[in-house]
Amino acid sequence: MRSPLPVGTILQNRYRILNMLGQGGFGRTYLGEDQGRFNEKCALKELTPAQGGEYALDKSKELFQREAQILYQIQHPQIPQFRATFEQDQRLFLVQDYVEGQTYRAMLDQRKTQGIAFSEIEVLQLMRQLLPVLAHIHSKGIVHRDIAPDNIILRQQDSKPVLIDFGVVKELATRFQTMTTGIMQATTVGKPGYAPSEQMQTGKAYPSSDLYSLAVTAVVLLTGREPQELFDDSTMTWYWQRWVTVNPAFAQVLNRMLSYRPGDRYQSVSEVVQALDAATNPTAHPPVQPQTPSPPVPLPTNPVQAAPTPTPTQFSQMNTVAVGRRAEPESPPLASIWFCPFH
């Protein structure tokens, strides 16, 4: 991989590099300022195509532009706006809004040092605030494919969760490598534990796949434990209720979202919203606003003794796939994609 761009580099006579936010095998993410927008901060995602001559570079540009067009369809206040793509010195860049705040992963890690996790009220609020975002992208035929605590930022400006990292760069990098080497690459890339089996085994994903990943995120935040600690791959069963006690009706909603077979899950965001309404409050729910934090939830060192043994809920062995692809792609399934700092 080529060396990082030095601080102070100006791209396209417009974007000035302030520092590097992250780096991985597929590229880098920089914090920059847009001199064409009064030095507004922005995030620049860099992808360096594998070396393969002019033809490979041209094909890389073509794929990059085509995939970016999908992301430009998304207009939602809780998704960073994608603003531009460009190529400079055989490096491909995608520019998007910069979101200032903490990821839920960072917040969970901080809480774990204090022996606490997220409360049921906090997780319910997060789900209610994110479900409309998923409804928006699903209505456009787009499946996120990489929902996890790392890819949800609590925006400092208004304390709302923002969904990031549709995964375009990783997917494209894998396709570029396949194109230049002729060697087929795996179609899954990302964090283990959050993607359902259909995504991992076939590369296909549906709205219910995102709902599955959202439920995994919820139980991780509730328990302070990683999916591998909550899922028994020998029985394909989730046992997260051994570690935390929640409203049984809420647990039932999460368990259905975590079903192994896509057809056994809720098929749309609206179904989940209706189920949450019935489970938590039969009356209409007004928009959830930031509230006084609920009491911290201590993390148990042993399984919760009072919690009933949950009805086994079968699930997939998972390795997160990130993709900003449509649910039914016309071309063969792409590899997972990613957005902010590269793994």
ABEGO torsion letter per residue (X at the ends): XBBBBBBGBBBGGABBBABBABBBAAEBBBBBBBAAAGGBBBBBBBBBBBBAEAAAAAAAAAAAAAAAAAAAABBBAABBBBABBBBBGGBBBBBBBBBBEBBAAAAAAAAAAAGBBBBAAAAAAAAAAAAAAAAAAAAAGBBAGABBAAABBBBAAAGBBBBBGAGAAAAAAAAAAAAAAGBBBBABBEBBGABBAAAAAAGBBBAAAAAAAAAAAAAAAAAGBBAAAABBAAAGBBAAAAABBBBAAAAAAAAAAABABAAABBABAAAAAAAAAAAABABBBBBBBBBBBBBBBBBBABBBAABBBBBBBBBBBBBBBBBABBABBABBBBBBBBBBBBX
